[in-house]
Amino acid sequence: MIRAAVVGLGWWGQTIASNLATSDIVKPVLGIDPLEPMRAKGAALGLETSARFEDALARPDIEAVILCTPQDHHAGQIEAAARSGRHVFCEKPLCTTAVDAERAIAAVKTAKVQLGIGHERRFEPAVIEMRQRLADGEFGNALVLEGNFSQDKFLNLPPDNWRLSNKVNPVGPLSATGIHLVDLSIAILGKPTHVWARLATLGSRFANGDTLSVTIGFESGTTATLNAVLATPFMGRLALLGSKGWMEIRDRTHPENPTGWDVTRVVRDQPPETAYYQPHPAVRDNLEAFGRAALGGPSYPVSHGEMLTNVRTFEAIQCSAKSGSIEPV
């Protein structure tokens, strides 16, 4: 078992601690947050608490850190944790620039520690099946990937929350939900080459936008069209269209508390098939895959190369949202 510190006890840090409460692979024992009310919430979840990130690295019984901190902290915290010999699981985005990501990945390689990333959507059963059916040739050649991951959870945040900061988080919908779709598009379609993005504020007063549309072109000639909105009730949808058929996955609820997925699959000259997929703890699956890899088990299924490609695409989308132009990845 890996004993871990959860660094950042806000909404998602608490979600992760709750998901791991019954895990026999990763055990959160310490919660770190500079704010006393957040530490109180960590204590209510059974964690010891402290105010400083360095306190986690000073404890010899802490083998891993789980970073749920603002994204501009990630690179430095990954490097510090790696230097101290700790495994690192980092919430998305891994970093905000490719230069930072390269440095962070180099640090974990040098320290020979495990790096995990908070892209739990890869671990949803229907997504795993979609990727396998594509690999098996059922859908023919991939043509287009369509994705939408939207929510309105941030409408109740105070205006000074870092998630709404145009300085710290200049394309808000991208880091909130869109980055998951970027990761899935890389996992399914391969290497991206160019992006075009449009950001607007249409349903809120968010300083960093609430409506994002992104088109990504891939080396193979395929395209992903992705939407992330922070001013509409929850919607989650992923559809892969191929030369022989297609598959669509619709989330019933936010992945924070999954209640299952409705899946439609169509192959040419066959009747459509529809199915309901039961709820599944994809967040915990991701963290436990990280833990098993750290313990010397199966390799973690998201490679360093994919993590770096994701950050490069993240950076290109931010550039495109600002310039209005097609930007290279």
N, C-alpha and C positions, 0 to 999 in steps of 0.2 A: 504494500500500500504506500502511496505517495502522500506525505503530509504537506499541506499547502497553505499559503496565505492568500486571501482574497484582498487585492489592493484596489480600493474604491468600493464603497458600500452603498452606492446609489441604487436606482431601480434594477439595473442589470447585475450588479454585484450581488444584491440580495437574491435575485432570481437564480444565479449560479450556485450560491451557497445552499439554497433550498433544493435545487436539483441534485446536489451531491450529498444531501443529508443521509441517504441510505446507500451510497456507493461503497463498494469494497475495493475500489481501485484508487480513487482520489479522495482524501479526507481533508476538508477545510478545517483548520484548527485556529487560525488567526485571521482577524479582519482589520484592515488598515484604512483609516479615513481621517482627514484633518478636522472634520466637523463632528462635534459631540453627538448631535441628534442621529447622525448616521452610524456612529459607533454604538449607540444605544440599540439601534435596529439590528446591528450585527450581533450584539450580545444576546438579544432576544432569540436569535437563531442558534445560540449555543456556542458562539465563537468567543475566544479571548480577543480583546481589541487593543489597538494602539493607534497613535496619531501619525507616525512617520514611516515612510517607505523603508528607510534605513533600518528600522526596528525589525522588519521581517528578515533582512539579510544578516542581522546580528545574531539571530537565533539558530543554533546548530541543528535543531530538530526540524526546521523548515527546509524541505527539499525542493519545493517549487513555488513559484508565484503565479497568480492568476491576475492579470492586469485588466481592470475595468475602470481605467483612468481616462481623462481627456486625451485625445489622440496626439496632441503636441508633446505629451510626456512620454509616449511609447518608446521612441528610439533610445533615449537616455536610460530609461528604466530597464529595457531589454539588455542593453550593454552592461549596466551595473549588476543586474541579476546574473548574467552569464559569467561575468568576471568573478562573482562570488561562488560559482559552481552550481547555481540553481537552474532547474528546468524552468521554462517560461511558456505560459499560455497567455496569449495576448488577444484582447477583443479587437474587432475590426474598427477602422482599418489598421493594418499592422503598423504603418507609418504614413506620413503625409507626402513624402517625397521619395523618389527612387534612391537618391543619395543616402538618406537616412536608412532606408530599408536595406541597402547594400551593406552599410556599416553594422546594422543590427544583426543581419544574417551572418556576416563575417565573425561577429563576436560569439554567436552560439556555436558556429563551426569550430572556432579556435578552442572554445571551452569544452567542446564535445558534449553539449547538453541538448536536450530536446526542445524544439520550438513548436508550439501549436497555435492555431489561429481560429477566431470565433466565427467560422463560416459553417454553422450547424446545418444549414439547409442541404448541404451535400449528404447529410446523414438521414434525411427523411426517406422512408421506404419507397415511396413512389418515384422520387428523384433517382435513387439507386437503380430502380427497375428501368426508368427511362434511359439512363446511360447504358445499361446492359443490353437492352433491346436494340439501341442504336449500334452498339459495338457488334452485336450478332447479325446485323444487316437487315433487321425486320423493317426498318423505315427507309431503307435505301440510303442515298446520299443526303446528308443534312443540308437543308436549304436556308431555313430561317428559324431563329429562336425568338419568341415573344415572351416578355416578362412584365409583371406589374406587382409591386410590393408597396402598398400604401396604407396609411394609418392616420389617426388624429390624436394619438396619445400626447403629443407635445403641445397641444393647444392650452393645456393647463399649467405649463411650465412658467415660472417667473421670467420676465424679459432678460434678466441678467444671467440666466443659465447658460453654461458654455455651449450647449448644443444649439443655441440660437444666436451665437456670436458670429458676426460676419468676419471678424478678425481670426478667431481660433478655428472656425468651422465654416469657411466661406460658401460652400455649396451644401447647405443643410440636408436636403433629401438624399444626397449621395452617401454620406457617412451613416445616416440613420438607417436606411433600408436599401437604397440603390446598390450599395457596394456588394450586398449578397447576390444580387442579380448579375453583377459584373463577374463575381467569382464563378457562378454557375455557368455563365456563357463561356468563360475560359475553360472550365472543366469539360464542357460538352463540345465546344467548337474549336478549341485550340488557341493558336497565337493571334492576338489582335494586332492590327496594323494602323488603323485610323479611327478617330471618334468625332462625332458631332453632337453637341449638347445645347439644350436651351433651358434656361432657368428663369422662373418668374415667381412673383409673389401675388397670388390671386385670391386666396381664401383665408388669409391671416395677416398679422402685422410682423411676421418674422423678418428680421433684418437680413437673413441669409437665404431667403427663398422658401417656398413651400411646394413648388411644382417643377419637376425635372423630367425631361424627356431626353433620351440618349440613343443614338444609333452607333453601333460598333461594327466596323468592317474587319474581317478576319483573313488571314493569309490564304485560306482555302477558297475564298470567294464567298463564303457564307456571311450572313448579317444577323446581328441581334438588335432588336428594338425593345428598349426598356423604359419603364415609367415608374417614378417614385413620387408620391404625393403625400404631404403631411397635413393636409386640410380636408380630408374626406374620411368617412368611416372605413374600417379595415377592408382591404381587398388583397388577396394573394393569388396569383395565377402564373403558371409557367406552361408554355406550349412549344413543342418542337415539331416543325414541319419538314418532312423528308420526301424524297422522290417516289417512295412507295407507300407512305402512310404518315400518320401524325399521332401525337399523344398530348393531351392537355391535363394538367394537374390544377385543381382549385382547392385552396385552403378554406376550411370552414371557419377557423378562427386564427388569431395571431399565434405565431410559434411559441410565444411566452407560455400559453396554456393551450396546447393543441387539442382539438376535438376531432381530428381526422381530416381526410382529403377525399374529394370526389374526382375520379379519374375517368377520362374517356380515351379510347384507343381505336383508331381506324386504320385498317390496312386495305389497300386496293382490292376490289372484287370480293370483299368480305363485309358482313354487317358490322356496324359499330359495337364495341364492347364498353360497358360502363361498370364501374365498381366503386365501392366505398372502402377506403383504407382506414383501419383503426388508428386512434391516437398512438403516438410513439415519442419517447423522450429523446429527440434528436440532440438537444443541448447536452444532455448527459452522455449520450453516445460519443459525441465529439470529444468531450473532456476525458472520457475513459479511454478513448483511442490514444489520446495524448499520453495519458498515464501509463498505459500498457507499453507504449513505445519507450517511454522514459525508464521503465522497468526492464527493458531489454526484450520486449515482446515484438509483435508484428510492427512493421514500419508504419509511421503515421501517414495517412493517405493523401495529405496535401503537401506537395513537395516545396522546397525552398524556391525553386524556379517559378512555380505557380504563384507563390506568395509575392515574389518580386514583380512578376507580370501584372498581378492585380494592382499593386501600388503604382506601377508605371501607368496603367490605364486610369487609375484614380486621378493621378496628376494630370494626365492629358485631358480628362473630362473637365477638371477644374479650369484648365487653360481654355478649353473650347467654350465653356459657359461664360467666361469673361470676354473672349475675343469674338464669339459668334461664328467662328470659322472652323473648318475641318482641321483637326490637329493630329499629328503623328503620335503613335505610342512608342 
